[in-house]
Amino acid sequence: MHDMFQPAGLVAYWRPVDGVRHGLLPTEPPYPGQERETLCGTTVTVLKPTDLDWLAPTCGPCWDEARRRRDAAEAASEAGAQ
């Protein structure tokens, strides 16, 4: 199994919002109060998560999109290395 961060690089920042961990675009680190678009297309306001918030389930569509982005980046990296 491939690590979500290697070798393709960062594909998402994960933050719990409204009871679900969403993937956020990796353009910049998220900070509390910021409005961001998730990988599943929802716009959320980033909150300061508690330890309990991190136990929330992961958004399935965000997870699927993060895996798709990771796989595409790996494929591009492998193609460039040949």
FENPEJO-V340063 format. One line per field, one symbol per residue. ss: DSSP state (A for helix, B for strand, O for the rest). psi: psi as a letter, one per 30 degrees, with the letter a starting at -180 (. if undefined). Layout:
ss=???
psi=???
This chain:
ss=OOOOOOOOOOOOBBBBBOOBBBBBOOOOOOOOOOBBBBOOOOBBBOOOOOOOAAAOBBOAAAAAAAAAAAAAAAAAAAAAAO
psi=kkkffkgflkflkkkkkhgkjlkkkgelkklkfkklklfggkklkkljkleeeffllkkeeeeeeeeeeeeeeeeeeeeff.
